Amino acid sequence: MNSRQTYLDWLRIFAIIGMLFFHSAMAFVAEEGWHIKNKDTSNLLLEFNFWLSRFRMPLLFFISGAVAWWIMEGKTVSSFIGLRFRRLFLPLVFGILVVVPPQIYMERLTQGFKGNFWDFYPTMFSGKVYPEGNISWHHLWFIAYLFVYDVMLAPFFGWCKRHGGKRFLQKLNWFASGLRIYWLTVPVIILFSLYCIDYPQTHDLIHDPCYFVYWMSFLLIGYFCMANPLLLGSLEHNRRISLTLAFVSIVAINYLRWNNVEPFDTLSNWRADIRTYLYLALYPFNAWTWVFAIIGYGKRYLNKPNAALNYLNEAAYPFYILHQTVIVVIVYYVVHTTDTIGSKFLFTSFVSLLICMLIYHTLIRPFAWMRFLFGMKPQKLSSKEPVQTEQLAEAG
């Protein structure tokens, strides 16, 4: 296994485990809406999720971009697109038609729907999408965005493998010196702070211009960092600075949040005040510094192969596809119990983890057709070579 990729494998696995805990908490966090909510909620879990949400998706997009460099190795643009169609688009369609519907069904039951799942399923095709209708990609939005990014950027990725592209990548050496790596993030930080109010996050791909560019920036810089080892070296060298900046900026954000002194609360004409946009810039700045810190520390300390890594890495993508549906089904029953919020959260988290791994191990991993539907390599290929080079980018 290539040591330059091992730490990315570990980080992806940790990020997806973090996503399991994030979604397991959603039913119990205060202020945030979700598909099914507990009667009582927790501000502490809200803060836990707020912290995770600063970097969980940016990290996965960064890793996806980094590994796109390896996926393109020895491939034409058309073969790259064909691979992404099989590994991303087909599992997305399968997820929309099979994996996600139980989530929506459980939610509709809490809203008064009468009938079993088979009574519900035909209503998905009423012509309306969620929340008005009953068809959605829900948590699989990441796969949809990643597929569009990869197809859209495939010609650029292919060009980067040729002489002209390699010369362009060498020019990025300038950013590897000192603290210049942080300048790579400035354009998207400015764009985000200017447009995030007018274009809030939707996850619907079409009406999501601000976040569409925001997520893509992590993928692109991840690609550049993998294509130019000097940039990765800079992230490793500056890891302590990145962690310090991440810590200081999250403290600043939370100080303003917790004391109700955000610009929206204190400035009469906040839309025209530059302090509003400086505050909004803290959010992408915090995300970038967390990602840079995690990549830097991961590269430094997690370049260590492990006997369990191939198994866990191969399981990550099916696990991601399954996890929220399993969580929603469990939460539907858990919220009716009289146990404490903490015990409900822990029960949901660990039972969901166990069920997802059991489904993967017994129903997906052994069967070729199930592996195909979940975007995995054929078992014979998977058993003969490391799985990280082509599957690392395919989870979120």
C-alpha positions as CSV (number, residue, x, y, z in Angstrom):
1,M,0.0,0.0,0.0
2,N,1.4,3.4,-1.0
3,S,2.2,5.3,2.2
4,R,1.1,8.5,0.4
5,Q,-2.4,7.2,0.5
6,T,-2.6,5.3,3.7
7,Y,-3.3,8.3,5.9
8,L,-6.1,9.4,3.5
9,D,-7.7,6.0,3.9
10,W,-7.6,6.4,7.7
11,L,-8.9,9.9,7.6
12,R,-11.8,8.9,5.4
13,I,-12.8,6.1,7.8
14,F,-12.6,8.4,10.8
15,A,-14.7,11.1,8.9
16,I,-17.4,8.6,8.1
17,I,-17.5,7.3,11.7
18,G,-17.9,10.9,12.7
19,M,-20.7,11.3,10.2
20,L,-22.5,8.3,11.9
21,F,-22.3,10.1,15.3
22,F,-23.4,13.4,13.6
23,H,-26.5,11.9,12.1
24,S,-27.2,9.8,15.2
25,A,-27.3,13.1,17.2
26,M,-29.6,15.0,14.8
27,A,-32.8,13.7,16.3
28,F,-31.7,15.1,19.7
29,V,-30.0,18.4,18.9
30,A,-31.7,21.7,19.9
31,E,-32.7,24.3,17.3
32,E,-32.0,22.1,14.2
33,G,-34.8,20.4,12.3
34,W,-34.5,16.9,11.1
35,H,-36.6,14.0,9.7
36,I,-37.6,12.7,13.1
37,K,-37.1,14.7,16.3
38,N,-37.1,13.7,19.9
39,K,-39.5,15.5,22.2
40,D,-36.6,16.8,24.4
41,T,-33.4,18.1,22.8
42,S,-29.8,18.8,23.9
43,N,-27.8,22.0,23.5
44,L,-24.6,20.1,24.1
45,L,-25.3,17.7,21.2
46,L,-26.1,20.8,19.1
47,E,-22.6,22.1,19.9
48,F,-21.0,18.7,19.1
49,N,-22.7,18.7,15.7
50,F,-21.9,22.3,15.1
51,W,-18.2,21.5,15.6
52,L,-18.3,18.4,13.4
53,S,-20.1,20.3,10.6
54,R,-17.3,22.7,10.3
55,F,-15.0,20.2,8.6
56,R,-16.7,16.8,8.0
57,M,-17.9,17.5,4.5
58,P,-15.0,19.7,3.5
59,L,-12.6,17.0,4.6
60,L,-14.4,14.3,2.5
61,F,-14.4,16.6,-0.6
62,F,-10.7,17.4,0.0
63,I,-9.9,13.6,0.1
64,S,-12.0,13.0,-2.9
65,G,-10.1,15.6,-4.9
66,A,-6.8,14.2,-3.7
67,V,-7.6,10.7,-4.8
68,A,-9.0,11.9,-8.2
69,W,-5.3,12.4,-9.1
70,W,-4.6,8.7,-8.5
71,I,-7.8,7.6,-10.2
72,M,-6.8,9.4,-13.4
73,E,-3.4,7.5,-13.4
74,G,-3.2,5.6,-16.7
75,K,-6.8,6.5,-17.7
76,T,-8.3,8.6,-20.5
77,V,-10.9,11.2,-19.8
78,S,-13.6,9.0,-21.1
79,S,-12.6,6.0,-19.1
80,F,-12.4,8.2,-16.0
81,I,-16.0,9.4,-16.6
82,G,-17.1,5.8,-17.2
83,L,-15.6,4.7,-13.9
84,R,-17.3,7.6,-12.1
85,F,-20.6,6.7,-13.7
86,R,-20.4,3.1,-12.4
87,R,-19.0,4.0,-9.0
88,L,-21.1,7.1,-8.3
89,F,-24.1,7.6,-10.5
90,L,-25.4,4.0,-10.5
91,P,-25.2,3.7,-6.6
92,L,-26.8,7.1,-6.4
93,V,-29.8,5.9,-8.5
94,F,-30.0,2.7,-6.5
95,G,-29.8,4.7,-3.2
96,I,-32.6,7.1,-4.3
97,L,-34.9,4.2,-5.3
98,V,-34.1,1.7,-2.6
99,V,-32.0,3.0,0.3
100,V,-33.5,6.5,1.0
101,P,-37.3,5.7,0.7
102,P,-37.5,4.0,4.2
103,Q,-36.2,7.3,5.7
104,I,-39.0,9.3,4.0
105,Y,-41.6,6.7,4.9
106,M,-40.7,6.8,8.6
107,E,-40.9,10.6,8.6
108,R,-44.3,10.5,6.9
109,L,-45.5,8.1,9.6
110,T,-44.7,10.7,12.2
111,Q,-46.7,13.2,10.1
112,G,-49.9,11.1,10.0
113,F,-49.4,8.8,7.0
114,K,-51.5,5.6,7.3
115,G,-50.4,2.5,5.5
116,N,-47.4,0.2,5.1
117,F,-44.3,0.8,3.1
118,W,-45.7,-0.7,0.0
119,D,-48.7,1.7,0.2
120,F,-46.1,4.5,0.5
121,Y,-43.7,3.6,-2.2
122,P,-45.8,4.5,-5.3
123,T,-46.2,8.0,-3.9
124,M,-42.5,8.6,-4.7
125,F,-43.4,9.0,-8.3
126,S,-46.1,11.7,-7.9
127,G,-43.9,14.2,-9.8
128,K,-42.8,16.2,-6.8
129,V,-39.5,16.0,-4.9
130,Y,-39.0,16.1,-1.2
131,P,-40.1,17.9,1.0
132,E,-43.3,18.4,-1.0
133,G,-43.0,15.0,-2.6
134,N,-41.6,11.7,-1.5
135,I,-38.5,11.2,-3.6
136,S,-35.1,12.5,-2.6
137,W,-31.4,11.7,-2.4
138,H,-31.2,12.9,1.2
139,H,-27.7,12.2,2.6
140,L,-26.6,10.9,-0.8
141,W,-26.3,14.5,-2.1
142,F,-22.6,14.2,-1.6
143,I,-22.4,11.4,-4.2
144,A,-24.5,13.6,-6.6
145,Y,-22.2,16.6,-6.2
146,L,-19.1,14.5,-6.4
147,F,-20.3,12.9,-9.7
148,V,-21.0,16.2,-11.2
149,Y,-17.7,17.7,-10.1
150,D,-15.7,14.7,-11.5
151,V,-17.5,14.7,-14.9
152,M,-17.2,18.5,-15.2
153,L,-13.5,18.6,-14.2
154,A,-12.5,15.4,-16.0
155,P,-11.0,17.3,-19.0
156,F,-9.0,19.5,-16.6
157,F,-7.8,16.4,-14.7
158,G,-6.7,14.8,-17.9
159,W,-4.9,18.0,-19.0
160,C,-3.0,18.0,-15.7
161,K,-1.5,14.7,-16.6
162,R,0.0,16.1,-19.8
163,H,3.0,18.3,-20.2
164,G,1.2,21.6,-20.1
165,G,-0.7,20.6,-17.0
166,K,2.4,19.4,-15.3
167,R,4.0,22.7,-15.9
168,F,1.0,24.4,-14.4
169,L,1.1,22.2,-11.3
170,Q,4.8,23.0,-10.9
171,K,3.9,26.7,-10.7
172,L,2.0,25.9,-7.6
173,N,5.3,25.4,-5.8
174,W,5.1,29.0,-4.8
175,F,2.3,28.2,-2.4
176,A,4.4,25.5,-0.7
177,S,6.8,28.0,0.8
178,G,6.3,29.3,4.4
179,L,2.7,30.1,5.1
180,R,1.7,30.7,1.5
181,I,-0.5,27.6,1.4
182,Y,-3.2,29.5,3.2
183,W,-3.4,31.9,0.2
184,L,-5.0,29.1,-1.8
185,T,-8.1,29.5,0.3
186,V,-8.6,33.3,0.1
187,P,-10.7,33.4,-3.1
188,V,-13.3,30.9,-1.9
189,I,-13.4,32.5,1.6
190,I,-14.2,35.9,-0.1
191,L,-16.8,34.4,-2.4
192,F,-18.5,32.4,0.5
193,S,-18.7,35.5,2.8
194,L,-20.2,37.6,0.0
195,Y,-22.9,35.1,-1.3
196,C,-23.8,32.7,1.5
197,I,-26.6,34.9,2.8
198,D,-28.3,35.3,-0.5
199,Y,-27.7,31.6,-1.6
200,P,-28.1,29.4,1.5
201,Q,-27.3,25.7,1.3
202,T,-29.9,23.5,-0.4
203,H,-28.2,20.3,-1.3
204,D,-30.4,20.2,-4.4
205,L,-27.5,20.9,-6.9
206,I,-29.5,23.3,-9.0
207,H,-30.3,26.1,-6.6
208,D,-27.1,25.9,-4.6
209,P,-24.6,28.1,-6.4
210,C,-22.7,29.3,-3.3
211,Y,-22.2,25.9,-1.8
212,F,-21.6,24.3,-5.1
213,V,-18.5,26.4,-5.6
214,Y,-17.6,26.1,-1.9
215,W,-17.5,22.3,-1.9
216,M,-15.8,22.2,-5.3
217,S,-13.0,24.3,-3.9
218,F,-12.1,21.7,-1.4
219,L,-12.0,19.0,-4.1
220,L,-9.8,21.1,-6.4
221,I,-7.3,22.1,-3.7
222,G,-7.2,18.4,-2.6
223,Y,-6.4,17.5,-6.1
224,F,-3.7,20.2,-6.3
225,C,-2.1,19.0,-3.1
226,M,-1.9,15.4,-4.2
227,A,-0.6,16.4,-7.6
228,N,2.1,18.6,-6.0
229,P,3.8,16.8,-3.1
230,L,5.4,20.1,-2.0
231,L,1.9,21.4,-1.1
232,L,1.2,18.3,1.1
233,G,4.6,18.8,2.7
234,S,3.6,22.3,3.6
235,L,0.4,21.1,5.2
236,E,2.4,18.7,7.3
237,H,5.0,21.3,8.2
238,N,2.3,23.9,9.1
239,R,0.0,21.5,10.9
240,R,0.5,23.1,14.3
241,I,-0.3,26.6,12.9
242,S,-3.4,25.2,11.2
243,L,-4.6,23.6,14.4
244,T,-4.0,26.8,16.3
245,L,-5.9,28.9,13.7
246,A,-8.7,26.3,13.7
247,F,-9.0,26.5,17.5
248,V,-8.8,30.2,17.7
249,S,-11.4,30.8,15.0
250,I,-13.9,28.3,16.4
251,V,-13.6,30.0,19.8
252,A,-14.2,33.3,18.1
253,I,-17.3,32.0,16.3
254,N,-18.7,30.4,19.4
255,Y,-18.0,33.5,21.6
256,L,-20.2,35.5,19.2
257,R,-22.9,32.8,18.9
258,W,-23.1,32.1,22.6
259,N,-23.3,35.7,23.7
260,N,-25.8,36.7,21.0
261,V,-23.4,39.3,19.6
262,E,-23.3,38.1,16.0
263,P,-23.6,41.0,13.5
264,F,-27.2,40.0,12.7
265,D,-28.1,40.6,16.4
266,T,-26.2,43.8,17.0
267,L,-25.8,45.8,13.8
268,S,-28.9,47.8,12.6
269,N,-27.7,47.8,9.0
270,W,-25.8,44.5,9.1
271,R,-26.2,43.8,5.3
272,A,-24.1,46.9,4.5
273,D,-21.6,46.5,7.3
274,I,-18.2,45.0,6.5
275,R,-18.1,43.4,10.0
276,T,-20.9,41.1,8.9
277,Y,-18.7,39.7,6.0
278,L,-15.6,39.5,8.2
279,Y,-17.7,37.3,10.6
280,L,-19.1,35.2,7.8
281,A,-15.5,34.7,6.5
282,L,-14.7,33.0,9.8
283,Y,-16.8,30.0,8.8
284,P,-14.9,29.0,5.6
285,F,-11.6,30.0,7.3
286,N,-12.4,27.7,10.2
287,A,-13.2,24.9,7.8
288,W,-10.0,25.2,5.8
289,T,-7.8,25.4,8.9
290,W,-9.4,22.2,10.4
291,V,-9.0,20.4,7.1
292,F,-5.4,21.5,6.7
293,A,-4.7,20.5,10.3
294,I,-6.3,17.1,10.0
295,I,-4.5,16.4,6.7
296,G,-1.2,17.6,8.1
297,Y,-1.4,15.5,11.3
298,G,-2.7,12.6,9.4
299,K,0.2,12.7,6.9
300,R,2.6,12.9,9.9
301,Y,1.2,10.1,12.1
302,L,-1.2,7.9,10.1
303,N,1.0,6.6,7.3
304,K,0.9,3.2,8.9
305,P,-0.7,0.2,7.1
306,N,-2.9,-2.1,9.2
307,A,-4.3,-5.5,8.5
308,A,-7.8,-4.2,9.0
309,L,-7.4,-1.2,6.8
310,N,-8.4,-2.8,3.5
311,Y,-11.5,-4.3,5.0
312,L,-12.6,-1.0,6.7
313,N,-11.8,1.1,3.6
314,E,-13.8,-1.2,1.3
315,A,-16.7,-1.1,3.7
316,A,-16.7,2.7,4.0
317,Y,-18.6,3.5,0.8
318,P,-21.5,1.0,1.4
319,F,-21.5,2.1,5.1
320,Y,-22.0,5.7,4.0
321,I,-24.8,4.8,1.7
322,L,-26.6,2.8,4.4
323,H,-26.0,4.7,7.6
324,Q,-28.6,7.4,7.7
325,T,-31.4,5.0,6.7
326,V,-30.5,2.7,9.5
327,I,-30.3,5.6,11.9
328,V,-33.7,7.0,10.9
329,V,-35.4,3.6,11.3
330,I,-33.9,3.2,14.8
331,V,-34.7,6.7,15.8
332,Y,-38.3,6.3,14.9
333,Y,-38.6,3.8,17.7
334,V,-36.1,5.3,20.1
335,V,-37.8,8.7,20.4
336,H,-40.8,7.0,21.9
337,T,-38.9,5.7,24.9
338,T,-38.5,7.5,28.2
339,D,-34.8,7.1,28.5
340,T,-32.4,10.0,28.7
341,I,-31.2,11.9,25.7
342,G,-27.6,10.6,26.3
343,S,-28.6,7.0,26.5
344,K,-30.8,7.4,23.3
345,F,-28.0,8.9,21.4
346,L,-25.4,6.3,22.5
347,F,-27.9,3.5,21.7
348,T,-28.7,4.9,18.3
349,S,-25.0,5.4,17.5
350,F,-23.7,2.0,18.4
351,V,-26.7,-0.1,17.2
352,S,-26.6,1.7,13.9
353,L,-22.8,1.0,13.6
354,L,-23.4,-2.6,14.3
355,I,-26.3,-3.0,12.0
356,C,-24.6,-1.2,9.1
357,M,-21.5,-3.4,9.4
358,L,-23.6,-6.6,9.6
359,I,-25.5,-5.6,6.5
360,Y,-22.3,-4.9,4.7
361,H,-20.5,-8.1,5.8
362,T,-23.4,-10.5,5.2
363,L,-25.5,-9.0,2.5
364,I,-23.2,-6.8,0.4
365,R,-19.6,-7.9,0.5
366,P,-20.1,-11.5,-0.5
367,F,-22.4,-10.9,-3.6
368,A,-21.2,-9.6,-6.9
369,W,-24.5,-7.9,-7.8
370,M,-24.7,-6.2,-4.4
371,R,-21.1,-5.0,-4.7
372,F,-22.0,-3.6,-8.1
373,L,-25.1,-1.7,-6.8
374,F,-23.0,-0.2,-4.0
375,G,-20.2,0.9,-6.3
376,M,-17.6,-1.6,-5.1
377,K,-15.0,-3.4,-7.1
378,P,-15.6,-7.0,-8.1
379,Q,-14.4,-9.2,-5.3
380,K,-11.6,-10.9,-7.2
381,L,-10.0,-7.5,-8.1
382,S,-10.6,-6.3,-4.6
383,S,-8.8,-9.3,-3.0
384,K,-5.8,-8.9,-5.2
385,E,-5.0,-5.2,-4.8
386,P,-5.4,-2.4,-2.3
387,V,-8.8,-0.8,-2.6
388,Q,-7.9,2.8,-1.7
389,T,-6.8,4.1,-5.1
390,E,-10.3,4.0,-6.8
391,Q,-12.7,3.7,-3.8
392,L,-11.2,6.4,-1.5
393,A,-13.0,9.2,-3.3
394,E,-16.4,7.4,-3.3
395,A,-17.8,8.0,0.1
396,G,-19.0,11.0,2.1
